[in-house]
Amino acid sequence: MAPRKRRAPAPAPADYQSITVALSPGTEQPSGSHQKEPLTAAAPARLWPSAAERGQHVDRAIVNNAELHANSQNILTMIRAARPKNTTSAYEPKQEEFRRFCKRKQYQDGETVREDKLLLFLVEEVVHRPLRSRSRKAAEDIPLSETRLSWRSVRSYITAITDLYRAQKALGMNTYPSPREDNAREYIKSLQRRDAEQQKANYADKGRDTLLDGYSEEDLKRIAGELWGRTAQSAECHLRTLVDLLLGHYMLTRGGDRRALEISDLFTFEFAGEGPTRCMPLIITTRAGKQNQHGRLETASALRSRDPLICVLGAIAFYLLFRWDLTNEPFPEFENRAQWYDIRLLKSTDASPTSEFAYNSQRDWVIKAFAYAGIQSIKKTHVGRSSGAKTAELKGISEAQIQRAGRWNQEQMVGCYLNSLSRKFMRTMAGHPAQMGCFEIRRARIPPPGSLLPLIWPDLNRWAGKFGPGPGQVNDLAAAGFTTLLFYLREVILQDSALLMRQFPDCAVWSHPVFQHKDYAPYAGRVLALIEEDERPTELAILTQALPALTDYLKMAEARREAQMTELSAALTAEIRTAKEQLAGAYQSSLQTFLTESVFQLKSATRPVPVPAPAPALASTPLVPLPQRLGEVVAEGEGSVYGSAPLLSVSRSASPGAAGLAEEHSLEAGAEAGVEPPRYRMSRAVKTVRDLWARVDRWPPGRPFDYGTRQPVGESMASRPSGRSAVVFLTARSHPGDPASCPVAANKRGIGHASPYIDSNSWPLGS
């Protein structure tokens, strides 16, 4: 039996050692092998890592796990630190209740969040627990022990415990699925049905969340009047509350958004085409809020109201006037952004300008304002957002305009590319017609005197023209927009004060020096006189209000007319350009043709011409009038009038000087004799030379010939027969010689054979 072949060994790795294996005696080498050396094979130096290496691997894994765990904790800490304060204050107490529940139950896994554990916590600790304080929606005669948490409160517990589950999941402490699954959702729905039945059984107020819950526009005027009337004491607090309520009403802002407003968030610019009065809206931008946690830009705006009592621009103007000119608060310094960007629009009395207005203070002052006017509302700081939207709906503003003004579910186009300024909403809420072009403030028709404006915020004067992109200016858009607003609010203060001072004479604001100036009283008198007149809007405003459809149609017709005029002008311009090009081309072509013909005629004129010998008869012939020196050819009753001018044909003469002199004397003699030059007609019958020679019996040399009478022309034109229809003039200079020598006379063969002879003798043929 042949020995079994062995495979050649693979190359040994670097950490392997080569060992020698000796074959037992009698074992033959594999066939085909020529090696005489002992067989070698690769074997590992060690099959398992050493204890030191295993220890290093364990240490590396421990370090990696510690790094991952520490990073997860850091990320979780950063997330919770960046969380809004209201969210933290709402979640932490509920999570602490869940921890105490798990500790009391002594669960083996401790406070690890699971769905079954969450549901048991809700049933035992939350759902059936009586309220700690009476609900505002429950009837007064229901005992507190019979009240229960609403389904919304239970849902807030689920949200807080789910947040705790996410934290445990991030730290690797929880491997269970999310507790907010189908059972929790269905449980919330069952609680909703239970609450609906309980509200009916408890006789809950059915007027909540309706048009009765809040205030109307008349109620808002009454609230504003009460706040203005109490500005004799605590003027800053009452004006601040007025600003707070009007911002919520006209801009549909939340209470938290108003408390967070800074003066650097305010600016203005002119709305062109809004009406006879210059339109400078108040615009507010926010980048943080309840539904805006990621710095998205949101914009709210309001126009100047026709009623100064509830004008948001006027309220802000008087509030800032009192703060910066009648208290110890200094006017902002715009040189450095850090000096004025953090100044709050609403602040607590005697507090730092950068400190936020507290929620409790805001709510308490809203309750006071409602109590002044006898207004009942379940909502307090949020009432402006709801009542403002309801007021806009009652005024006929579309849902899309209200949604855009309140920044509810803004689409990407509005959030990223549009400014979210709903013009119709702004006009209608401020008391103006919804149509564009009707913005008119009667008290703004009289501009304030230049002597009064610098007295309001005197430090503002040095910032005029300070901001901009030009040389020597500060490039700060926010400062430019806010200072522009302040310059406009100066005018608002002077114009609105004329009416408000008469209505609220005890207000502490009137102690400002500007109202004591000698020029203020005459100006206020002119404003009051204008206001007391019958309010008559401009003709365009009347037309727009009375016939909005017609106004829109006229505007569209005007736009169409302008578009048609523009289109027609462009078409006419194109046609004129084309005509110019065509005329230029035709002119160039005609000029080229004329020049070519002129050159050809000049070349022909310079050819040598044979000069015949002067005829004896011509030399002896006396000078006679021109008609007697010309021959006449008259057709017999065949002719048509082509023109009334005489047809003259003058040939070249061998003696130009003599011929010209003779003709000149002939013309002078004819003029002296009073002979009228004849009117000549062409003969249609003479079309060929043959026709011409057929009418000629004899041709005396040097004498004109009358073909009508077939006789030589006499000495006087008076002997000419009447009734001739055509005359052809041939001068003596065009005498061809002997007619018998003409090929036409000899052969009668037509113009084709006679043309060379005629051309060589320069015969002019009148017909």
C-alpha positions in Angstrom: 0.0 0.0 0.0 1.4 3.3 -1.1 2.1 5.9 1.6 -0.5 8.7 2.1 0.5 12.1 0.7 0.8 15.0 3.2 -0.1 18.6 2.5 2.7 21.2 2.6 2.5 23.1 5.8 1.2 26.7 5.7 3.6 29.5 6.6 3.8 29.9 10.4 2.5 33.2 11.9 5.0 35.5 13.5 4.1 34.5 17.1 4.5 30.8 16.4 7.7 28.7 16.7 8.9 26.1 14.2 9.5 22.6 15.7 11.1 19.6 14.1 9.2 16.3 14.0 11.4 13.1 13.3 9.8 10.3 11.4 9.9 6.9 12.9 12.3 4.3 11.4 11.0 2.6 8.3 8.8 5.4 7.3 9.3 6.5 3.7 9.3 10.0 2.5 6.3 11.2 0.5 6.7 10.4 -3.2 7.9 13.3 -5.3 9.7 14.8 -2.3 13.3 15.6 -2.8 13.9 17.0 0.7 16.2 15.0 2.8 15.7 17.3 5.9 13.4 16.3 8.7 9.7 17.3 8.3 8.9 20.6 10.0 5.4 21.9 11.1 4.0 25.1 12.6 2.7 25.0 16.2 1.5 27.9 18.5 3.9 29.1 21.1 0.9 29.3 23.6 -2.8 28.4 23.2 -4.3 30.9 25.9 -3.5 34.5 26.9 -1.5 34.9 30.0 -3.1 36.0 33.3 -1.5 39.5 32.8 -3.1 39.9 29.4 -6.5 38.8 30.8 -6.2 41.3 33.5 -5.5 44.0 31.0 -8.5 43.1 28.9 -10.8 43.2 32.0 -9.4 46.6 33.0 -10.0 48.0 29.5 -13.6 46.8 29.5 -14.2 48.4 32.9 -12.7 51.7 31.8 -14.9 51.7 28.6 -18.1 50.9 30.5 -17.3 53.6 33.0 -16.7 56.1 30.2 -20.0 55.2 28.5 -21.9 55.5 31.7 -20.3 58.8 32.6 -21.0 60.2 29.2 -24.7 59.1 29.4 -24.9 60.8 32.8 -23.4 64.0 31.5 -25.8 64.0 28.5 -28.8 63.4 30.8 -27.6 66.2 33.1 -27.2 68.6 30.2 -30.7 67.8 28.9 -32.3 68.4 32.3 -30.4 71.6 32.8 -31.6 72.9 29.4 -35.2 71.9 30.2 -37.6 74.8 30.9 -38.2 75.6 34.5 -41.9 75.0 34.3 -41.3 71.5 33.0 -38.9 70.7 35.8 -41.2 72.1 38.5 -44.1 70.0 37.0 -42.2 66.7 36.7 -40.1 66.5 39.8 -42.9 66.3 42.4 -44.7 63.6 40.5 -41.6 61.5 40.1 -40.9 61.8 43.8 -44.4 60.5 44.6 -43.6 57.5 42.4 -40.3 56.8 44.2 -42.1 56.9 47.6 -44.8 54.6 46.2 -42.1 52.0 45.1 -40.3 52.3 48.4 -43.5 51.6 50.3 -44.3 48.6 48.2 -40.7 47.3 48.5 -40.4 46.2 45.0 -37.4 44.0 44.3 -36.3 46.1 41.3 -36.8 49.3 43.3 -38.0 52.3 41.4 -37.5 50.8 38.0 -40.4 52.0 35.8 -42.7 49.4 34.3 -46.2 49.7 32.8 -47.9 47.5 35.4 -46.2 49.4 38.2 -47.3 52.7 36.7 -50.9 51.7 36.3 -51.0 50.5 39.9 -49.5 53.8 41.1 -52.2 55.8 39.1 -55.1 53.7 40.6 -53.9 53.8 44.2 -52.3 57.2 44.5 -53.7 59.5 41.8 -57.0 58.8 40.2 -59.2 58.3 43.3 -57.4 60.9 45.4 -59.5 64.0 46.4 -58.4 67.4 45.4 -56.2 69.4 47.7 -58.1 72.6 46.8 -61.5 73.2 45.3 -61.6 73.3 41.5 -62.8 76.5 39.8 -65.1 74.4 37.6 -66.9 72.5 40.4 -70.0 73.7 42.0 -69.7 75.4 45.4 -72.1 72.9 47.2 -70.0 69.8 46.3 -67.9 68.6 49.2 -64.2 68.6 48.6 -63.9 64.9 49.5 -66.0 64.0 46.5 -63.9 65.8 44.0 -61.3 64.0 41.9 -58.4 64.9 39.7 -59.3 65.4 36.0 -58.0 63.2 33.2 -55.6 66.0 32.2 -54.0 65.8 35.6 -53.7 62.1 35.4 -52.1 62.4 32.0 -49.5 64.8 33.4 -48.5 62.1 35.9 -48.0 59.6 33.1 -45.9 62.1 31.2 -43.7 62.7 34.3 -43.2 59.0 35.0 -42.4 58.3 31.4 -39.7 61.0 31.6 -38.2 59.1 34.6 -38.3 55.9 32.5 -36.3 57.6 29.7 -33.7 58.7 32.1 -33.3 55.1 33.4 -33.2 53.8 29.9 -30.4 56.3 29.0 -28.3 55.1 32.0 -28.8 51.5 31.2 -30.9 50.8 34.3 -34.1 49.8 32.6 -34.6 47.2 29.9 -38.4 47.1 30.0 -40.6 48.6 27.2 -42.1 52.0 27.5 -44.8 52.3 30.1 -46.9 54.6 27.9 -48.4 51.8 25.7 -51.9 50.8 24.8 -53.1 50.1 28.3 -52.1 53.6 29.6 -53.7 55.3 26.5 -57.0 53.4 26.9 -57.0 54.2 30.6 -56.8 57.9 29.9 -59.8 57.6 27.4 -61.9 55.9 30.1 -61.0 58.7 32.5 -62.2 61.3 29.9 -65.6 59.6 29.8 -65.8 59.5 33.6 -65.0 63.2 33.9 -67.7 64.1 31.4 -70.2 62.3 33.5 -68.9 63.8 36.8 -69.0 67.4 35.4 -72.6 66.9 34.5 -73.4 65.4 37.9 -71.5 68.1 39.8 -73.2 70.9 37.8 -70.0 72.4 36.5 -70.2 75.8 35.0 -71.3 75.4 31.4 -70.2 79.0 30.6 -66.5 78.0 30.9 -64.4 78.3 27.7 -67.3 80.1 25.9 -67.7 83.7 24.7 -68.9 84.5 28.3 -65.6 83.4 29.7 -63.4 86.4 29.3 -64.1 89.9 28.2 -65.5 91.8 25.2 -64.1 94.8 23.5 -66.3 97.1 25.6 -65.1 95.3 28.7 -61.5 95.9 27.6 -62.2 99.7 27.3 -63.7 99.7 30.7 -60.7 97.9 32.2 -58.3 100.3 30.5 -60.3 103.3 31.8 -60.1 101.9 35.3 -56.4 101.4 35.1 -55.9 104.9 33.7 -58.1 106.4 36.4 -55.9 104.9 39.1 -52.6 106.1 37.8 -52.5 108.9 40.4 -51.2 106.3 42.8 -48.9 103.4 41.6 -48.8 104.7 38.1 -46.1 102.3 37.1 -48.0 99.2 38.2 -51.2 100.3 36.6 -49.6 101.2 33.3 -47.6 98.0 33.3 -50.8 96.0 33.8 -52.4 97.9 30.9 -49.5 97.1 28.7 -49.7 93.4 29.8 -53.4 93.1 28.9 -53.1 95.0 25.6 -50.2 92.9 24.4 -52.2 89.7 25.1 -55.3 91.1 23.4 -53.7 92.5 20.2 -50.9 90.1 19.7 -52.4 86.9 21.2 -49.4 86.3 23.4 -49.1 84.0 26.4 -48.4 85.3 29.9 -45.0 83.7 30.0 -44.1 85.2 26.7 -45.0 88.7 27.9 -43.0 88.3 31.1 -39.9 87.3 29.1 -40.1 90.2 26.7 -37.0 92.5 26.5 -36.9 95.9 24.9 -34.4 94.5 22.3 -37.3 92.4 21.0 -39.3 95.5 19.9 -38.9 97.4 16.7 -40.9 99.1 13.9 -40.8 100.1 10.3 -43.2 101.8 8.0 -46.0 99.9 6.2 -46.3 101.6 2.8 -49.7 102.0 1.2 -51.8 101.5 4.3 -53.6 104.8 4.2 -53.4 108.6 4.6 -51.7 108.3 8.0 -48.2 107.0 8.3 -48.4 103.4 9.5 -45.7 102.4 12.0 -46.7 99.0 13.6 -45.3 97.6 16.8 -43.5 94.4 16.0 -42.3 91.9 18.7 -40.0 88.9 18.0 -39.5 85.9 20.3 -37.2 83.0 20.1 -38.3 81.0 23.2 -41.6 80.1 24.7 -43.9 77.3 25.8 -44.2 75.8 22.3 -40.8 77.2 21.1 -38.0 75.4 22.8 -35.5 75.4 20.0 -34.9 79.1 19.2 -37.4 79.4 16.3 -38.2 83.0 15.3 -41.8 84.0 16.0 -43.3 87.4 15.2 -46.3 89.3 16.7 -47.4 92.8 15.7 -50.1 95.4 16.2 -51.2 98.6 14.6 -52.0 101.9 16.3 -55.6 101.9 17.5 -58.1 104.6 16.6 -59.1 104.8 20.2 -56.1 106.1 22.3 -57.6 104.5 25.5 -56.9 100.9 24.3 -53.9 101.6 22.0 -51.1 99.3 22.7 -48.5 101.6 21.2 -49.7 104.5 23.4 -49.7 102.3 26.5 -46.1 101.2 26.0 -45.1 104.8 25.2 -46.5 106.2 28.4 -45.2 103.3 30.5 -41.6 103.8 29.2 -42.0 107.6 29.6 -42.8 107.1 33.3 -40.0 104.6 33.8 -37.2 106.5 32.1 -38.1 110.1 32.8 -40.1 110.1 36.1 -38.3 107.4 38.1 -34.7 106.6 38.9 -34.3 104.1 36.1 -31.8 105.4 33.6 -32.3 105.6 29.9 -30.7 102.7 28.0 -27.2 103.0 26.7 -27.1 101.6 23.1 -23.3 101.8 22.7 -22.9 98.2 23.9 -25.4 95.4 23.4 -24.7 94.0 26.8 -25.8 97.3 28.4 -29.4 97.2 27.0 -30.3 93.8 25.4 -31.4 92.3 28.7 -33.6 95.2 29.9 -37.2 93.8 30.5 -40.2 95.4 29.0 -42.3 94.4 32.0 -40.5 94.5 35.4 -41.4 94.6 39.0 -41.5 98.0 40.8 -38.1 99.1 42.3 -36.5 95.9 40.8 -33.5 95.6 38.5 -34.4 96.5 34.9 -33.1 93.1 33.9 -35.1 91.0 36.4 -38.1 89.1 35.1 -41.6 90.0 36.2 -42.9 87.3 38.6 -45.9 85.2 37.6 -47.7 85.7 40.9 -47.4 89.5 40.6 -48.7 89.4 37.0 -51.6 87.2 38.0 -52.5 89.3 41.0 -52.6 92.6 39.0 -54.7 91.0 36.3 -57.2 89.9 39.0 -57.2 93.5 40.4 -57.9 94.9 36.9 -60.8 92.6 36.4 -62.1 93.4 39.8 -62.0 97.2 39.0 -64.2 96.6 36.0 -66.4 93.8 37.4 -65.2 91.2 34.9 -65.4 87.5 35.6 -63.0 85.2 33.9 -61.7 81.7 34.7 -58.5 82.5 32.9 -56.2 85.2 34.2 -52.8 85.7 32.5 -53.9 83.7 29.5 -57.2 85.5 29.0 -55.9 87.9 26.3 -54.9 85.0 24.0 -58.4 83.5 24.2 -60.5 86.6 24.3 -58.4 88.3 21.6 -59.0 85.4 19.2 -62.7 85.3 20.0 -63.0 89.1 19.4 -61.3 88.7 16.1 -63.7 85.9 15.1 -66.7 88.1 16.0 -65.3 90.9 13.8 -65.3 88.6 10.8 -61.5 87.8 10.6 -60.8 84.6 8.8 -59.5 81.5 10.7 -56.3 81.6 8.7 -55.6 85.1 9.8 -56.2 84.3 13.4 -54.1 81.2 13.2 -51.3 83.1 11.7 -51.5 86.0 14.2 -51.6 83.6 17.2 -48.8 81.4 15.7 -50.8 78.2 16.0 -49.3 75.4 14.1 -47.3 77.5 11.7 -46.1 75.9 8.6 -42.5 75.8 7.5 -43.2 78.6 4.9 -44.5 81.0 7.5 -41.9 80.1 10.1 -38.9 80.3 7.7 -39.7 82.6 4.9 -42.7 84.8 5.8 -42.9 87.4 8.6 -46.3 86.0 10.0 -47.7 89.6 10.0 -51.5 89.1 9.3 -52.4 92.5 8.0 -56.2 92.1 8.0 -56.1 90.9 11.6 -54.0 93.9 12.7 -56.2 96.4 10.9 -59.5 95.0 12.2 -58.3 94.6 15.8 -57.1 98.2 15.8 -60.5 99.5 14.7 -59.6 100.2 11.0 -61.3 98.7 7.9 -59.9 95.4 6.7 -59.1 96.8 3.3 -55.7 98.1 2.5 -55.4 101.9 2.2 -57.9 102.9 5.0 -55.5 103.4 7.9 -56.3 106.8 9.2 -55.6 108.4 12.7 -57.3 111.8 13.0 -55.2 112.9 16.0 -52.1 112.2 13.9 -53.0 114.7 11.2 -51.3 117.5 13.2 -47.6 116.9 13.7 -46.1 117.8 17.1 -43.9 120.9 17.3 -40.2 120.4 17.1 -39.7 122.1 20.4 -41.6 119.4 22.3 -40.2 116.2 20.8 -36.6 116.6 22.3 -38.1 116.9 25.8 -39.2 113.3 25.8 -36.3 111.0 26.5 -33.7 113.7 26.0 -30.9 111.1 25.8 -32.5 109.7 22.7 -31.4 112.7 20.6 -27.7 111.6 20.6 -28.6 108.3 19.0 -30.3 109.8 16.0 -28.6 108.5 12.8 -26.1 106.6 15.0 -27.0 103.1 13.7 -26.6 101.8 10.2 -24.1 100.3 7.7 -22.5 103.6 6.8 -19.1 104.9 7.9 -19.0 106.0 11.5 -22.3 104.2 12.3 -22.9 101.2 14.6 -24.1 98.1 12.7 -26.8 97.0 15.1 -30.2 96.1 13.5 -32.0 95.7 16.9 -30.8 99.1 18.1 -31.8 100.8 14.8 -35.3 99.3 15.0 -35.8 100.1 18.7 -34.6 103.7 18.5 -36.8 104.2 15.4 -39.7 102.9 17.5 -38.8 105.4 20.3 -38.7 108.3 17.9 -42.2 107.4 16.7 -43.5 106.9 20.2 -42.5 110.5 21.0 -45.2 111.6 18.5 -47.7 109.1 19.9 -47.3 110.5 23.4 -48.0 114.1 22.4 -50.9 113.2 20.1 -52.6 110.8 22.5 -52.0 113.0 25.6 -54.3 115.7 24.3 -57.3 113.4 24.7 -56.2 111.3 27.7 -55.2 114.4 29.8 -58.8 115.7 29.5 -60.2 112.4 30.4 -57.8 111.5 33.2 -56.4 114.8 34.6 -55.0 113.3 37.8 -52.6 110.9 36.1 -49.1 111.2 37.5 -47.7 111.1 33.9 -48.8 114.7 33.3 -46.1 116.0 35.7 -43.6 115.5 33.0 -41.9 118.7 31.8 -43.1 118.3 28.2 -46.7 118.8 29.3 -45.7 122.0 31.1 -44.0 123.6 28.1 -45.6 126.7 26.6 -46.0 125.1 23.2 -47.9 122.1 24.5 -51.2 123.8 25.3 -51.7 125.4 21.9 -50.8 122.1 20.2 -53.2 120.1 22.4 -55.9 122.7 21.6 -55.5 122.2 17.8 -55.7 118.4 18.2 -58.8 118.6 20.3 -60.4 121.0 17.8 -59.7 118.6 15.0 -61.1 115.7 17.0 -64.3 117.5 18.0 -65.1 118.1 14.3 -67.3 115.6 12.5 -65.1 112.7 11.7 -65.0 112.4 8.0 -62.6 110.0 6.5 -60.8 110.7 3.2 -62.7 110.1 0.0 -60.5 107.0 -0.8 -61.3 105.6 2.6 -65.0 106.2 2.2 -65.0 104.6 -1.2 -63.0 101.6 0.1 -65.3 101.1 3.1 -68.6 101.6 1.1 -67.7 99.7 -2.0 -64.8 97.4 -1.3 -65.5 95.2 -4.3 -65.7 98.2 -6.6 -62.5 99.6 -5.1 -60.7 96.3 -5.6 -62.0 96.2 -9.1 -60.8 99.7 -9.9 -57.4 98.9 -8.5 -57.2 95.7 -10.5 -58.4 97.6 -13.6 -55.8 100.2 -13.1 -53.2 97.5 -12.7 -54.4 95.8 -15.9 -54.3 99.2 -17.7 -50.8 99.8 -16.6 -49.8 96.3 -17.6 -51.4 96.8 -21.0 -49.7 100.2 -21.5 -46.4 98.6 -20.6 -47.0 95.8 -23.1 -48.2 98.2 -25.8 -45.2 100.4 -25.3 -42.9 97.4 -25.6 -44.6 96.3 -28.8 -44.5 99.8 -30.3 -40.8 100.0 -29.4 -40.2 96.7 -31.1 -42.1 97.7 -34.2 -40.3 101.1 -34.4 -37.0 99.3 -34.1 -37.9 96.9 -36.8 -39.1 99.7 -39.1 -35.9 101.6 -38.5 -33.9 98.5 -39.4 -36.0 98.0 -42.6 -35.6 101.7 -43.6 -31.9 101.6 -43.0 -31.6 98.5 -45.2 -33.8 100.0 -47.9 -31.8 103.3 -47.8 -28.5 101.4 -48.1 -29.8 99.4 -51.0 -31.2 102.4 -52.8 -28.1 104.4 -52.2 -26.0 101.5 -53.6 -28.2 101.2 -56.7 -28.1 105.0 -57.3 -24.4 105.1 -57.0 -24.0 102.2 -59.4 -26.3 103.8 -62.0 -24.5 107.1 -61.6 -21.1 105.5 -62.2 -22.5 103.7 -65.3 -24.0 106.9 -66.7 -20.7 108.8 -66.1 -18.8 106.1 -68.0 -21.3 106.3 -70.9 -21.0 110.1 -71.0 -17.3 109.9 -71.3 -17.4 107.7 -74.5 -16.3 109.5 -77.7 -19.2 110.5 -79.9 -18.9 110.9 -83.7 -19.6 114.6 -84.6 -21.4 115.0 -87.9 -20.6 118.0 -90.1 -22.8 121.0 -89.6 -25.6 121.2 -92.0 -25.6 124.3 -94.3 -29.3 124.9 -93.7 -28.7 125.1 -89.9 -26.0 127.8 -90.4 -28.2 129.9 -92.6 -31.4 129.3 -90.8 -32.4 132.4 -88.8 -33.2 132.2 -85.1 -36.8 131.4 -84.7 -39.0 130.7 -81.6 -38.5 127.4 -80.0 -41.7 125.8 -81.2 -40.8 126.6 -84.8 -37.4 124.9 -84.4 -39.0 121.6 -83.2 -40.7 119.0 -85.3 -44.1 117.6 -84.5 -45.5 114.1 -84.9 -49.2 114.0 -84.7 -51.2 110.8 -84.6 -54.5 110.6 -86.3 -57.1 110.5 -83.6 -55.1 107.8 -81.5 -53.7 109.1 -78.3 -54.1 109.2 -74.6 -53.1 112.0 -72.3 -50.3 111.0 -70.0 -49.5 114.5 -68.7 -49.8 118.1 -69.4 -46.1 118.9 -69.3 -44.3 119.2 -72.7 -42.1 116.2 -73.6 -38.8 117.5 -74.9 -36.0 115.5 -76.2 -32.7 117.3 -76.9 -29.9 115.5 -78.6 -26.2 116.1 -78.2 -24.9 118.8 -80.5 -21.6 119.1 -82.3 -21.5 122.7 -81.3 -22.9 123.0 -77.8 -22.2 126.7 -77.6 -23.9 127.7 -80.8 -26.9 125.4 -80.1 -27.3 126.8 -76.6 -27.2 130.4 -77.9 -29.7 129.6 -80.6 -32.1 128.0 -78.2 -31.8 130.9 -75.8 -32.6 133.4 -78.6 -35.5 131.2 -79.7 -37.0 131.1 -76.2 -36.6 134.9 -75.8 -38.3 135.5 -79.2 -41.2 133.2 -78.4 -41.7 134.9 -75.1 -41.7 138.3 -76.8 -44.2 137.1 -79.5 -46.6 135.9 -76.8 -46.7 132.4 -78.2 -47.8 129.8 -75.6 -45.9 126.6 -75.7 -48.1 123.8 -77.0 -49.4 120.9 -74.9 -48.3 117.6 -76.4 -49.8 114.2 -76.3 -48.3 110.9 -77.1 -49.5 108.6 -79.9 -50.3 105.0 -78.9 -50.2 104.0 -82.6 -46.4 104.6 -83.0 -44.8 101.7 -81.3 -42.1 100.7 -83.7 -39.7 102.4 -86.0 -41.6 100.8 -88.9 -44.8 102.7 -87.8 -42.7 105.8 -87.6 -41.3 105.4 -91.1 -44.7 104.5 -92.5 -46.0 107.9 -91.7 -43.0 109.8 -93.1 -43.2 110.4 -96.9 -40.4 112.8 -97.0 -38.0 114.3 -94.4 -36.4 117.6 -95.4 -33.0 117.9 -93.7 -33.0 120.3 -90.8 -36.8 120.9 -90.8 -39.3 119.7 -88.3 -42.0 117.5 -89.7 -45.7 117.4 -88.8 -46.8 113.8 -89.0 -50.5 114.7 -88.6 -50.5 116.7 -91.9 -47.5 114.8 -93.4 -46.0 118.3 -94.2 -43.0 120.2 -93.0 -43.7 122.6 -90.2 -44.1 126.1 -91.4 -42.4 129.2 -90.1 -45.3 130.0 -87.8 -47.0 127.8 -85.2 -50.3 129.4 -86.2 -50.3 127.3 -89.4 -50.5 124.1 -87.4 -53.6 122.1 -88.0 -56.1 121.8 -85.2 -57.2 118.6 -83.6 -53.8 117.0 -83.5 -53.6 114.3 -80.8 -49.8 113.8 -80.6 -46.7 115.7 -81.6 -43.1 114.4 -81.6 -40.3 116.9 -81.7 -37.1 116.2 -83.5 -34.5 118.9 -83.8 -32.2 119.4 -86.7 -29.4 118.1 -84.6 -31.1 114.7 -84.5 -31.4 114.4 -88.2 -30.3 110.9 -89.1 -29.3 111.6 -92.6 -30.8 110.1 -95.7 -33.9 108.1 -94.9 -33.2 105.8 -97.7 -30.0 104.7 -96.1 -31.9 103.5 -93.0 -32.3 99.7 -92.8 -35.9 100.2 -91.6 -36.9 102.2 -94.6 -35.3 99.8 -97.0 -36.3 96.5 -95.5 -39.3 97.5 -93.2 -38.1 94.9 -90.6 -39.0 96.7 -87.3 -37.3 98.0 -84.2 -35.1 94.9 -83.6 -32.9 95.6 -86.7 -33.1 99.4 -86.4 -32.1 99.7 -82.8 -28.3 99.6 -83.5 -28.7 102.3 -86.1 -30.9 104.4 -83.9 -28.5 104.1 -81.0 -25.4 105.0 -83.0 -27.2 108.2 -84.3 -28.7 109.1 -80.9 -32.3 109.3 -82.1 -34.7 110.4 -79.4 -38.2 109.0 -79.9 -40.7 111.0 -78.0 -43.4 108.4 -78.0 
